[in-house]
Amino acid sequence: MVKVKMNVQTSYRGDLLRAGKIYEVEEETAKRWIASQLAEKACDE
């Protein structure tokens, strides 16, 4: 699982993911979203 910060609002597995918030998603999904600029990798703090 990878933490990403969303750049857009989207629905993922029945949940609403809002822009600007950090969510944990599967690694393959995170790679696709980062490549298409729907999200950016969140810093682990």
N, C-alpha and C positions, 0 to 999 in steps of 0.2 A: 504494500500500500504506500502511496505517495501523497503528500500534502500539496495541494495546489490552491492558488488564489485566483478566483474567477474574474475574468474581464467582462463577461456577459452573464445574463440570467439564462438558465437552462433547466430542463427537467432531466433527471438521471435516476433510473430505477424507481420511478414513482415519487421521487423527492424533488422539491424545487430548490435549486442551487442559485443563490443570489450573487450578483456582481459585487466584488469587493470583499467577499467573505472567504474564509479558508475552509476547505473540505478535504477529506481523505478519500481517495479513489484508487482503483487498481492501477498498476504501473503502466499497462498497455494503453488504457484509457487516458491516463495523464500524458503520455508521450504524444498521442494524437491531438489532444487539446492544446498542448504547448506548441506543437508544430503548426497548428492552424490558428494560433493566437487567441483561442477562446479562454485560455488560462495561462498562468505563469507559475513556476515552481515556487512554493512558499519556503521561506527560511525556517529551519528547525531551531526554535528558540526554547 
